[in-house]
Structures are given as C-alpha cells and as structure tokens.
Amino acid sequence: MRLAGLQRFSLCDYPGKMAAVVFTQGCNFRCPFCHNGSLLSSRNPGQEISAKKIFSFLRERTGMLEGVVITGGEPTLQPDLADFCRAVRELGFLVKLDTNGSRPGVLKRLLADNLLDFIAMDIKATLERYHILAGVPVDIAAIIKSITVISRANIPALFRTTWVAGLHRQEERYLIPAMLPENTRHVFQPFKPEHALQPDLCGMEQSRAAGQAPGRRSGRLPSPVDVSPVDQV
Ligand code: SF4
C-alpha cells in the first residue's frame, strides 16, 4: 500500500462511528475541486508512511476506535488493498472504503471477500458531464457498474456529490440523484474552495461555492491539514 497520511480520530468520516482515517497516495481523477492535491500523483516520497506504522497506531487503538476509513487519493488503485482491509479487520475494526467508482472489479472482489463494512462512492456529475467534474476522460461504463455493484451490496452505502456552483449546472441537483437506484442514499456535500486543484476555483466566494447559506455546511472532505505524518502519531 502506498500510504500518505493518517487522521487519528474522526467522528464525521464514518457515519455513526469513531474512526481513524487512512489516506492512500495516487488518484486516476483530477477533479478541479479536489483539495487533496498532494495525494494525487502516484508517488510523493515526502509524505509516504509505512503500513507498519499505521498498524502500530491501530493496535494501540483497539477497543477505542470502532472503524477505519480508507480514503485517498483513490484506494482501489492500490494492488494490495484487499490484504490491507483484511489486516484492519483482523484487529477488530470496521472498514469503510471511499472510492471514485472507477474500478468496479476491485469493489466487487472486496465485497465478495467480505472485507468491507461501508462504501461511500463519489458521483461527480451527470454522466455526460462526468469528465468535466473528474478532470479526465472517464470510463462511464465503469461508473455505472460501480453504482450497480454498490447498490446491490448488502452493506451500508452512501453516494455523495461535491456541489461546485461554478462547475455544476443547476439541473444536476435533481438529475444526479435520479441516476441512482431507488433506496440508495445520496447527499450533496459542500465544496471547500481554499485548496482547489483548479486555481480559479480557489477564489470562489465560499457560500456560493457550497450552494448553501453560510453556516449550513455540514459535510467535509479530508483536507491536507488533516493528513498527519504517522510519526507524529
Ligand atoms: S476529489 Fe477524489 S477522485 Fe477527485 S481527484 Fe481528488 S482524490 Fe481523486
């Protein structure tokens, strides 16, 4: 696993659970609104940390934390993700995976091996505008497949969309939820313009960017300040 950070405690990344958050290095998308720019390249030697150190921390937290959130970057790009999930579960933690949904085959295998307790998938935009919000050409068939795999999985799941007023079209407010099967959970989460990948988004007035009145923002994406080198743990 190429790991880039550890947030030691979170009450908002795993719904209803006290969790640690592990960040993987590398992502195949370049969402213009992403504020985890340092996690996107496949290597970033300056912030890599070893699985050994992560597990040393987790062993100390058994019985205190309930879950571990694996996020990124895009965790499904990591070839040994299954082994990592298995090892986390063997310590007694629940595993939540955050994904951009680009690798449905990986999701399917993790679910078949019963290695996940919760999945959250980003829905970037309506399918015809997906490449705009993902920042790269996207295999739409893979996104549709991931939605199907997740919605049929017998574990809790959440679909979420970071709403960027400057990039989304107003009609996507209802078209995006309409893309999902019935009985699935979807939320819009606010965009934080401070560290957006696309420089002109950084200057967006925040309440406009969130599409909400100030003070009503509740969701969050992990921000670089949350990514602590594990040797500070
Ligand atoms: S928002 Fe997520 S999927 Fe998009 S570039 Fe950032 S880490 Fe990758």
Residues whose N, C-alpha, C, O or C-beta is under 5 A from the ligand:
A	BS01	SF4	C27 F29 R30 C31 C34 G72 G73 N100
